[in-house]
């Protein structure tokens, strides 16, 4: 497969994933009506596209299959993701919906926790090197969760727990490979994000924030 054809296939897969995610995200029930982020498809697309682009092809294909299967089954993976997060942020409410969520085996949970631990360590390293950039995002650890704020750790865990065992296995392989190569996947994602907003590098984006005080 030529590089151009591979890039085109990647673009199609990313677009299909983000389009399906948006249809689910914009339909997530929210107390008091739609949240403002549910009426902003462009920001959603940038945030999700820059993340999905960093995944290996097999993981993108597997996750797209997850989304399509959920659609056929009438499941909203975004609703399930936010429900999973409530285990940490709103434990009483989570207790009321827990039985409606798919069961997760202990083996899959262990894989998820291994992925989460690596990403939290990457996030902490990135925060130390680019404190202003990271101060704009979520708190890092679940210990910092509250009813009003969800940490990076809790968000990632909730997201992973909506994926199929096959997608989680591929994510774990990608995480282990990146650790072995000394590659920080959180940094790779953030770099794509700042580039989408016109910054050449993380150093440039950090300096812009410093200059703007």
C-alpha positions, -999 to +999 in steps of 0.1 A: +000+000+000+014+034-010+020+061+017-006+083+000-032+055+000-024+046+036-029+083+046-062+084+028-074+053+045-063+067+079-082+099+072-114+080+063-112+059+094-106+089+117-135+108+101-158+078+105-148+074+142-152+110+151-186+113+132-200+083+151-186+096+184-202+130+178-236+115+171-234+097+204-218+125+224-244+151+212-272+127+224-258+121+259-286+129+284-276+159+306-294+173+336-307+207+326-305+201+289-276+199+265-242+212+277-225+238+257-199+214+245-227+192+230-234+220+205-198+226+194-189+199+169-158+217+156-140+217+190-151+181+196-137+171+162-104+187+169-101+171+203-110+136+192-093+137+158-059+146+173-062+117+197-073+091+173-046+100+148-020+089+172-034+054+174-020+025+153-042+014+123-054-018+139-066+000+170-085+025+149-102-003+130-111-022+161-125+009+179-146+018+148-160-018+149-169-012+186-188+020+177-206+003+148-215-027+170-228-003+197-249+016+172-265-017+160-272-026+196-287+007+205-259+015+229-244+050+234-207+045+243-204+082+253-232+078+278-215+047+292-182+065+294-196+093+315-215+067+336-182+049+343-166+081+354-193+086+380-179+057+400-153+082+412-170+116+408-206+107+418-205+073+436-241+074+448-254+081+413-231+054+399-245+028+423-279+034+407-267+028+371-240+003+376-262-027+369-271-013+335-235-012+323-218-042+306-198-065+329-160-061+327-138-091+335-110-089+361-085-096+333-097-067+312-098-044+342-062-053+349-052-044+314-071-011+316-053-002+349-019-010+333-027+014+304-040+041+328-009+039+350+014+044+320-006+074+308-008+090+342+030+087+345+033+103+310+009+130+320+029+138+351+061+140+332+045+163+306+030+185+333+065+190+349+080+201+315+051+222+303+032+234+334+013+262+317+000+240+289-011+213+314-026+238+338-053+244+311-064+207+313-078+183+338-062+175+372-042+144+368-051+119+395-085+104+405-078+115+440-084+150+428-119+142+414-150+161+426-186+164+417-176+193+395-144+181+380-131+148+365-094+140+364-074+128+335-070+094+351-107+089+357-116+102+322-092+078+305-104+048+327-140+056+318-132+058+281-112+025+281-139+006+299-163+013+270-140-004+245-142-041+235-116-065+250-099-066+215-095-028+214-082-027+249-057-054+241-044-034+211-042-003+232-022-022+258+002-034+231+006+001+218+012+014+253+038-012+260+055-007+227+057+031+234+071+025+268+098+003+253+106+030+227+107+058+253+078+075+236+053+095+256+018+090+240+003+118+260+029+142+246+022+129+211-015+137+215-009+171+230+015+180+202-011+172+176-036+193+195-014+224+198-005+221+161-042+220+152-044+254+169-015+268+149+015+262+172+046+246+157+056+228+189+048+223+226+077+247+234+061+273+212+026+269+228+041+270+263+060+303+254+028+318+240+010+311+273+040+325+292+040+357+272+003+362+276+007+359+313 
